[in-house]
Amino acid sequence: MANDLLKLSPYSVDGLQTPGFNYSRFQDKLDTLPEDLVELLLDPATTDFVQSLTQKYIQLSVQGPDMARLIRDVTIGDIFIGDMPKEISHRLGIDQTFAREITNLIVSQLFTPVIEDIKKVQNERYPGKLPRQNFAPQNSGGQAPKPTVPPAPATQHYQGEELPESGGNIIDLRNTK
């Protein structure tokens, strides 16, 4: 059973014996990742997430290791996060709608605590592919520009009438008898 769980861990899924997997290259990538992302790959909760995903969707039950690989590959930057639905559909043989649903679960439930670190890795690996709104825009000074406030709409007053003391168009009737 423990060996089955190792196959659902993004860190351990391709151990040293998997043909075609370059463990040394993988380790080099881990060395450059933010600590939170390495912890995500090693965390037993990530393995539990993959296991619960494969239990929830019976179609994925034998494809848990492929899900673990996909999570690992996005986390280390080998796959662009925007390509997850296409990759899930291709790797797991499921339709695009179902693949998007799985992607949304992974991003919203697993990646949310580390999304800024994932964006950083993704932006370094795939510059310009992430939407700009996901990042604080920066000017040449390295500081975020100050937000501009749109001008307030002009208020229209009746010609020749003064506004009450309370300001605006509300009349204060508290002190009148």
C-alpha positions in Angstrom: 0.0 0.0 0.0 2.9 2.4 0.8 4.3 1.7 -2.6 1.0 2.6 -4.2 1.0 6.0 -2.3 4.5 6.7 -3.6 3.1 6.4 -7.1 0.6 9.2 -6.2 3.3 11.6 -4.9 4.4 14.2 -7.3 7.9 13.9 -5.8 8.2 10.1 -5.8 6.1 9.0 -8.8 9.0 8.4 -11.1 11.6 7.1 -8.7 15.1 6.3 -9.8 14.0 3.2 -11.8 11.6 4.8 -14.2 12.9 4.6 -17.8 13.3 8.0 -19.5 13.0 10.0 -16.2 16.1 12.1 -15.5 16.3 12.2 -11.7 19.4 14.4 -11.7 17.7 17.0 -13.9 14.6 16.8 -11.7 16.8 17.4 -8.6 18.5 20.4 -10.3 15.1 21.9 -10.9 14.1 21.3 -7.3 17.2 23.2 -6.1 16.0 26.3 -7.9 12.4 26.2 -6.8 10.9 28.3 -4.0 10.8 26.3 -0.8 7.0 26.3 -0.7 6.8 24.5 -4.1 9.3 21.8 -3.0 7.2 21.3 0.2 4.1 21.0 -2.0 5.8 18.2 -4.0 6.9 16.4 -0.8 3.8 17.0 1.4 1.8 13.9 2.1 -1.3 16.1 1.8 -0.5 16.5 -1.9 -0.5 12.7 -2.2 -3.8 12.5 -0.3 -5.2 15.1 -2.7 -4.2 13.0 -5.8 -5.6 9.9 -4.1 -8.9 11.6 -3.3 -9.2 12.9 -6.8 -8.7 9.4 -8.2 -11.3 8.0 -5.8 -13.8 10.8 -6.6 -13.6 10.2 -10.3 -13.5 6.5 -11.0 -12.3 7.3 -14.6 -9.0 8.5 -13.0 -8.5 5.5 -10.6 -5.7 3.9 -12.6 -4.3 7.3 -13.7 -3.2 8.6 -10.3 0.5 8.5 -11.2 -0.2 10.5 -14.4 -2.0 13.1 -12.3 0.9 13.2 -9.9 3.3 13.7 -12.8 1.2 16.5 -14.2 1.2 18.3 -10.9 4.9 17.9 -10.6 5.5 19.1 -14.2 3.4 22.2 -13.7 5.1 22.9 -10.3 8.6 22.7 -11.7 7.7 24.5 -14.9 8.0 21.7 -17.4 4.4 22.3 -18.4 2.7 25.7 -18.8 -0.2 26.0 -16.3 -2.5 27.2 -19.0 -2.0 24.0 -20.9 -3.2 21.8 -18.0 -6.6 21.1 -19.5 -5.1 20.0 -22.8 -2.4 17.9 -21.1 -5.0 16.3 -18.8 -7.2 15.5 -21.7 -4.3 14.1 -23.8 -2.6 12.1 -21.0 -5.7 10.7 -19.4 -7.9 10.3 -22.5 -10.8 12.4 -21.2 -12.8 15.2 -22.9 -11.8 18.8 -22.6 -14.8 19.7 -20.3 -13.9 17.1 -17.8 -10.2 18.1 -18.1 -11.1 21.7 -17.3 -13.0 20.6 -14.2 -10.0 18.6 -13.0 -7.7 21.5 -13.7 -10.0 23.9 -11.7 -9.9 21.5 -8.7 -6.1 21.3 -8.8 -5.7 25.0 -9.1 -8.3 26.0 -6.6 -7.7 23.3 -4.0 -4.0 22.4 -4.3 -2.2 25.3 -5.9 -4.0 28.2 -4.1 -1.6 28.5 -1.2 1.4 28.5 -3.5 0.0 30.2 -6.6 2.3 33.2 -6.4 5.3 30.9 -6.4 3.9 28.9 -9.3 3.3 32.1 -11.2 6.9 33.1 -10.6 8.2 29.8 -11.9 5.8 29.8 -14.8 6.7 33.4 -15.8 10.4 32.7 -15.7 10.0 29.6 -17.9 7.2 31.0 -20.2 7.7 34.8 -20.2 4.7 36.7 -21.5 2.3 33.7 -21.5 0.6 34.4 -18.2 -2.0 37.2 -18.3 -0.6 40.5 -17.1 -3.5 41.0 -14.6 -2.0 38.2 -12.5 1.0 40.4 -11.7 1.4 43.8 -10.2 2.5 46.0 -13.0 5.8 47.7 -12.5 7.3 50.8 -14.0 11.0 51.2 -14.8 11.8 52.3 -11.2 10.7 48.9 -9.9 7.8 50.3 -8.0 4.2 49.6 -8.7 2.5 52.6 -10.2 0.0 54.5 -8.1 -3.6 53.7 -9.1 -5.3 56.5 -10.9 -8.7 57.5 -9.6 -11.3 58.3 -12.3 -12.7 61.9 -11.9 -15.9 62.1 -9.9 -18.9 62.8 -12.0 -20.0 66.4 -12.0 -22.9 67.1 -9.7 -25.7 69.2 -11.1 -27.3 71.9 -8.9 -30.4 73.8 -9.5 -29.7 77.3 -10.8 -30.0 79.9 -8.1 -30.6 77.5 -5.2 -28.2 77.0 -2.3 -27.6 73.4 -1.0 -28.7 72.8 2.6 -26.1 72.9 5.4 -25.9 69.1 5.5 -24.3 69.0 2.0 -25.4 67.1 -0.9 -29.1 66.9 -1.7 -30.4 65.7 1.7 -32.2 68.2 3.8 -31.6 67.9 7.6 -35.1 68.0 9.3 -33.9 67.1 12.8 -33.9 70.6 14.2 -37.1 71.8 12.5 -40.5 72.0 14.2 
